[in-house]
């Protein structure tokens, strides 16, 4: 039984009940003053209760039949009008189930429960469409990036097979480098997927300690490239995944070292505490960056030509991973080009309360 039919029967039943009550009231108050038999001693004959009942019953039955038909027809029309928004929502759901996420309900009318449901459904469809488009673009970029090292590996193996007398030392070294790059890319993709799914255990962590650990780990790379790292700040307690937040901090410091001035470059790593949040800031010297270029740096596989041709080119997922980890921890990531050159990256995360939870 459909909802519309249930509502129709409910309306008709309620109308019939109201009619029956009305007739009962009329019957009670009308016939209580009528004698049950004929009056004796009067020349004028007064109808008895039986006479009135015999006259009243057919009219009451006709009235009840009319109320039943009127209730069914009216209830069907009213139920159809009330449930028409659900029909539009159902049609949109079927389209979404078939893969069409671009359709929107856009329910007109006043702001009621159906309108709120339709607006929430439209918002969900918009988010799903954006997420699906991002996943498709990411999958296409990942396939392209993985195809390159695999094609190079295939070429090197063909060369070794066609020229057995060739010195294999150089080929082995090239294969090792290409294979390492493919492994790094795969690990980065898995890490990015883990951050997007938010499948991690949250614990109490201190961003300042992570900044110091990342700085100590990457200090040999900074000395090799002639870059100075300066750290400062206070304790920055937050709640999250220790491994993911450590990866976030390491990626930021690594990018700041690699994409810096060739010599005499500087990286500033600072932590600070604000009301309800903690902030990690990593800033470096370097070339001047346009706001348009900065806005694309967090997209997966977005790399300039100079970034590709360095010995630490990476896989183009460093800042994309930072963005996903930040969002998974309900934080905010801000990239700002420095006026004199270089980039300032700010990560703002919810602060941890003294009891171990996040500050509301």
C-alpha positions in Angstrom: 0.0 0.0 0.0 1.5 3.3 -1.1 1.8 6.3 1.3 -0.6 8.3 -0.8 -3.3 5.6 -0.5 -2.6 5.3 3.3 -3.1 9.1 3.6 -6.2 9.0 1.5 -7.8 6.3 3.6 -6.7 8.2 6.8 -8.4 11.4 5.5 -11.5 9.5 4.5 -11.7 7.6 7.7 -11.3 10.7 9.8 -14.0 12.5 7.8 -16.3 9.5 8.2 -15.7 9.4 12.0 -16.4 13.2 12.2 -19.6 12.7 10.2 -20.7 9.8 12.4 -20.0 11.8 15.5 -22.0 14.7 14.1 -25.0 12.4 13.3 -24.8 10.8 16.7 -24.9 14.2 18.4 -27.9 15.3 16.2 -29.6 12.0 17.0 -29.0 12.3 20.7 -30.1 15.9 21.1 -33.0 15.7 18.7 -34.6 12.4 19.7 -34.2 12.7 23.4 -37.1 15.1 23.6 -39.3 12.9 21.3 -41.6 10.4 23.0 -41.1 6.8 22.2 -44.8 6.2 21.3 -47.7 8.2 20.0 -49.3 10.8 22.2 -52.8 9.8 23.4 -55.5 12.4 23.9 -54.4 14.9 21.2 -56.2 15.3 18.0 -52.9 16.3 16.3 -50.7 13.4 15.6 -47.0 13.9 16.6 -44.4 11.7 15.0 -42.9 9.2 17.3 -39.2 8.4 17.7 -39.6 5.4 15.4 -41.1 7.7 12.7 -38.2 10.1 13.0 -35.7 7.3 12.9 -37.2 5.8 9.8 -37.1 9.2 8.1 -33.6 10.1 9.5 -31.8 6.8 8.7 -31.8 7.0 4.9 -30.7 10.6 4.9 -27.9 9.8 7.4 -26.8 6.9 5.2 -26.8 9.1 2.1 -24.8 11.7 4.0 -22.3 9.2 5.2 -21.9 7.8 1.6 -21.3 11.3 0.3 -18.8 12.0 3.1 -17.0 8.7 2.1 -16.8 9.6 -1.6 -15.8 13.2 -0.8 -13.2 12.1 1.7 -11.6 9.6 -0.7 -11.5 12.0 -3.7 -10.4 14.9 -1.6 -7.9 12.9 0.4 -6.4 11.5 -2.8 -6.0 15.0 -4.3 -4.6 16.5 -1.0 -2.3 13.6 -0.5 -1.0 13.9 -4.1 -0.3 17.6 -3.6 1.5 17.0 -0.3 3.6 14.1 -1.6 4.5 15.6 -5.0 7.9 16.9 -3.5 8.7 13.3 -2.6 8.1 12.2 -6.2 10.7 14.7 -7.4 13.1 13.6 -4.7 12.6 10.0 -5.7 13.2 10.8 -9.4 16.4 12.6 -8.5 17.5 9.6 -6.3 17.0 7.2 -9.2 19.0 9.4 -11.5 21.8 9.6 -9.0 21.7 5.8 -8.6 22.2 5.5 -12.3 25.3 7.7 -12.2 23.8 11.1 -13.1 25.0 13.4 -10.3 24.5 16.7 -12.2 20.7 16.6 -11.7 19.3 18.9 -9.0 15.8 19.0 -7.4 15.6 22.8 -6.8 12.3 22.4 -5.0 10.2 25.6 -5.1 7.8 26.8 -2.5 8.0 27.7 1.1 10.6 26.5 3.6 9.1 23.3 5.1 10.3 19.8 5.9 10.2 18.7 2.2 12.1 21.8 1.1 14.8 21.2 3.7 15.1 17.6 2.6 15.4 18.6 -1.1 18.0 21.2 -0.3 20.0 18.8 1.8 19.8 16.2 -1.1 21.0 18.9 -3.6 23.9 19.7 -1.4 24.8 16.0 -1.1 24.6 15.6 -4.9 26.9 18.6 -5.4 29.5 17.2 -3.0 29.3 13.8 -4.6 29.7 15.2 -8.0 32.7 17.3 -7.0 34.2 14.3 -5.2 33.6 12.0 -8.2 35.2 14.5 -10.6 38.2 14.9 -8.3 38.5 11.1 -8.0 38.3 10.7 -11.8 40.9 13.4 -12.3 43.1 11.9 -9.6 42.8 8.4 -11.1 43.7 9.7 -14.5 46.7 11.6 -13.2 47.8 8.6 -11.1 47.5 6.3 -14.1 49.6 8.6 -16.2 52.2 9.0 -13.5 52.5 5.2 -13.0 52.6 4.5 -16.7 55.8 6.6 -17.1 58.1 4.5 -14.8 56.6 1.3 -16.1 57.2 2.3 -19.7 60.8 3.3 -18.8 61.3 -0.1 -17.0 60.0 -1.9 -20.1 62.3 0.0 -22.4 65.4 -0.7 -20.2 64.5 -4.4 -20.1 64.1 -4.5 -23.9 67.6 -2.9 -24.2 69.1 -5.4 -21.9 67.5 -8.3 -23.8 68.4 -7.0 -27.2 72.0 -6.3 -26.2 73.3 -9.1 -24.0 76.9 -7.9 -24.1 75.9 -4.4 -22.8 77.3 -3.5 -19.4 74.3 -4.1 -17.0 75.6 -2.0 -14.2 74.2 1.2 -15.7 70.9 -0.5 -16.6 70.6 -1.9 -13.0 71.2 1.6 -11.6 68.5 3.1 -13.9 66.1 0.3 -13.1 66.6 0.8 -9.4 66.0 4.6 -9.6 62.8 4.1 -11.7 61.6 1.3 -9.4 62.2 3.5 -6.4 60.2 6.3 -7.9 57.3 3.9 -8.7 57.4 2.6 -5.1 57.4 6.2 -3.7 54.5 7.1 -5.9 52.5 4.1 -4.8 53.2 4.7 -1.1 52.1 8.4 -1.6 48.9 7.3 -3.2 48.1 4.9 -0.4 48.9 7.6 2.2 46.7 10.1 0.4 43.9 7.5 0.3 44.2 6.8 4.0 44.0 10.5 4.8 40.9 11.0 2.5 39.1 8.1 4.2 40.0 9.3 7.7 40.7 5.8 8.8 43.2 6.5 11.5 43.4 6.5 15.3 43.4 9.9 17.0 45.8 10.6 19.9 47.4 13.5 21.7 50.3 15.0 19.7 52.5 18.1 19.8 53.2 19.8 16.6 56.3 21.5 18.0 58.0 18.2 18.7 57.0 17.0 15.2 58.6 20.1 13.7 61.8 19.4 15.6 61.9 15.8 14.5 61.3 16.7 10.9 64.0 19.3 11.0 66.5 16.9 12.5 65.7 14.2 9.9 66.0 16.6 7.0 69.0 18.5 8.3 71.5 16.6 6.1 69.5 17.4 3.0 69.4 21.1 4.0 73.2 21.2 4.6 73.8 19.5 1.3 71.8 22.2 -0.5 73.2 25.1 1.6 69.9 25.8 3.2 69.6 27.0 6.8 66.7 25.8 9.0 65.4 28.0 11.8 62.8 26.6 14.3 60.9 28.5 17.0 57.6 28.5 18.8 55.7 27.1 21.7 54.1 23.7 22.4 51.2 23.1 20.1 49.1 20.3 21.4 46.4 18.8 19.1 44.5 15.6 18.6 45.2 13.4 15.5 47.2 10.7 13.9 50.9 10.9 14.9 52.0 9.2 11.7 49.9 11.4 9.4 50.8 14.7 11.2 54.5 13.7 11.1 54.2 13.1 7.4 52.5 16.5 7.0 55.3 18.2 8.8 58.0 16.3 7.0 56.5 17.1 3.6 56.3 20.8 4.4 59.9 21.0 5.6 61.1 18.9 2.7 59.3 21.0 0.1 60.7 24.2 1.7 64.2 22.8 1.5 64.0 21.5 -2.1 62.2 24.4 -3.6 64.6 27.0 -2.2 67.5 29.2 -3.4 70.4 27.1 -4.6 72.7 28.6 -1.9 72.2 30.7 1.2 68.5 29.8 1.4 66.5 29.8 4.6 63.6 27.8 6.0 61.6 29.1 9.0 59.5 26.5 11.0 57.4 28.0 13.7 54.5 26.8 15.9 52.1 29.0 17.8 48.9 28.6 19.9 45.7 30.6 19.4 42.4 30.5 21.1 40.9 27.1 20.1 43.6 26.2 17.6 47.3 25.6 17.0 49.3 26.8 14.0 52.3 25.3 12.1 54.0 27.7 9.7 56.7 26.8 7.3 58.2 29.6 5.2 61.2 29.6 2.8 63.1 31.8 0.5 63.0 31.3 -3.2 61.7 32.6 -6.5 58.7 34.8 -6.6 55.5 32.9 -7.2 52.3 34.2 -8.7 49.0 33.8 -6.8 47.6 31.6 -9.6 50.6 29.2 -9.4 50.3 29.0 -5.6 46.6 28.1 -5.9 47.5 25.0 -8.0 50.3 23.7 -5.8 47.9 21.6 -3.6 46.5 19.8 -6.6 47.9 16.2 -7.2 50.8 15.9 -9.6 51.1 19.7 -10.1 54.8 20.3 -10.7 56.7 23.0 -12.6 59.6 22.1 -14.9 62.3 23.0 -12.4 60.6 20.8 -9.8 60.6 17.8 -12.2 64.3 18.1 -13.1 65.8 18.2 -9.7 67.3 15.3 -7.8 64.5 15.6 -5.3 61.6 16.1 -7.7 59.2 13.8 -5.8 56.0 12.6 -7.2 53.9 15.7 -7.2 51.8 14.7 -4.2 53.6 16.4 -1.3 51.3 19.4 -0.8 48.3 17.3 -1.9 49.0 14.9 0.9 49.4 17.9 3.3 46.0 19.2 2.2 44.2 15.9 2.7 45.8 15.3 6.1 44.8 18.8 7.2 41.2 18.3 6.0 41.1 14.9 7.7 42.0 16.6 11.0 39.4 19.4 10.5 42.0 21.9 9.9 42.7 24.7 7.4 45.7 25.0 5.0 46.8 28.4 3.6 49.4 29.0 1.0 50.7 32.6 0.6 53.5 33.8 -1.7 56.1 35.9 0.0 56.6 39.4 -1.5 60.4 38.9 -1.7 60.1 35.3 -3.0 59.3 31.9 -1.6 56.2 30.5 0.0 54.6 30.6 3.4 52.5 27.5 4.3 50.2 27.7 7.3 48.4 24.7 8.8 45.8 25.5 11.5 44.4 22.6 13.5 42.0 22.4 16.5 43.8 22.7 19.8 43.7 19.9 22.3 42.0 20.6 25.6 43.7 19.8 28.9 41.6 16.6 29.2 42.8 15.3 25.9 39.9 16.2 23.6 39.7 19.0 21.0 38.7 22.5 22.1 35.2 23.2 20.9 
